[in-house]
Amino acid sequence: MKKAVAAIAFALLLLLLFSLPAMAYDVTKDDFKQPPSVTVTIDGQSMHPNLQNGVLFVNHVCYGGEKVSIVYVIEPSSTTEGTTIAGRSYTISTQLSDNTINAYAFRYSSENTLMSAYPIVSGSDSVTLNLPGVDQWEYGYGEINITVSGKIPSPNERLVRLKALSVEVQGAPSDCLPPVVIPVVNKAKFQSDINSAKSKYDELKSELNKYLGQVDTSSLSSDLKKAGDNLTAAETLFNNGDYVKADEKLNATENWLNKSENDLKKVKAEYMCKEAQDKANEINNLINEISAYVDEIDSGAVKMSISEKIQIKAQFKEIQNDYSNLLADISAVKAAIDNGMYDDAIARANNTLSYASKVYDSANSLLNTLQSKIATPSNTPTATPTSQGINMPSFSLNPTTLAIIGGIVVAAIVIAVLLYMRGGGRFDELR
């Protein structure tokens, strides 16, 4: 019995799975003529929007308060599809202010003949037109006419893409019928955003200069240059009144500035990590010097009480442990950087630098104490002692000078010998 129930459940599940695609939508955009026929009139000027990226985009930038009217005609892709689009609801909505929406449909009396309009539905903001099915209108519908009028609302953002008209079809995907989109600009906000981007760019550029030559800043430099190039283009386009393209460039600017901010965090973290490592190296040098003094104490060459020896060695051991902990902290900072956790790395680096400073002060203090108590230990390299006694002047002679002096000395010897021989070898008479 259980096996039979399980088999039935499995069969029903398979039936459900295979029927889902068919149940998902019973009408698609292929059932409608694409794009719909649309006319937009703004302050008396009529224009036809272009289908771009799934929307009917009006290539005319508006300002708050302008009057707009739209005629939107929906048609089946063929007379056969006139029955497909029947028997469902069409919900029309608008983001225009002070708006009015009217919707009605023409049915087919035969396959090719349109008859009078189906009763008009009117309202504001959003209305729904419910069309009878083929049980009432055998041949379906040939047209659905929608008209919307209203005013452009003043936007808070620098540029908004206002959905002046959109249609939701029952049983159809959201992209079945493209909405009418009108770009609306707020020039004051646009200029303010450009100025903010400039300030942010200058701030990041100043921060970059602080770290040039200290750590790797190539990524920050590259991204900041891209931000600057897009910012220049955005300002030029804005001044020329091309607000749509200016908005695209300013969006790119803001993206590159955000990326540059993240790059800067990495640069800061790496610089602080480098500072911590440099301080750790200084501490290590102090530890090596202290170790030589401690060895001198252990050798018995220094007279010191046992308690004092114990205290010094305990302090030294604590410094060594602190140094090991410091190295572990530096490794944790490096790991955070490698994992892209720059905020965490900066916070850790701040704590590490503070800790390193304390360890350095402790090590330096102990070294100063030992230096005041103990002469330079024998196993610590010292400066080469200078010669004692009379300091003789030193001379630096080149080969030519040496040759001349040598010649003079030889000549003097020869003259002395000749004088000696001429005088019969009587140097004694000169005494």
Buried (B, 14 or more C-beta within 10 A) or exposed (E): EEEEEEEEEEEEEEEEEEEEEEEEBEBBBEBBBEBBEBBBBBEEEEEEBEEEEEBBBBEBBBEEEBBBBBBBBBBBBEBEBBBBBBBBEBBBBBBBBEBBBBBBBBBBBEEEEBEEEBEEBEBBBEBBBEBBEBEEBBBBBBBBBBBBBBBBBEBEEBBBBBBBBBBBBBBBEEEBBBBBBBBBBBBEBBBEBBEEBBEBBEEBBEBBEEBEEEBEBEBBBBBBEBBBBBBEBBBEBBEEEBBBBBBBBBBBBBBBBEBBBBBBBBBBBBBBBBBBBEBBEBBEEBBEBBBBBBBBBEEEEBEBEEEEBEEBEEBBEBBBEBBEEBBEBBEBBBEBBEEEBBEBBBBBBEEBBEBBEEBBEBBBEBBEBBBEBBEEBEEEEEEEEEEEEEEEEEEEEEEEEEEEEEEEEEEEEEEEEEEEEEEEEEEEEEE
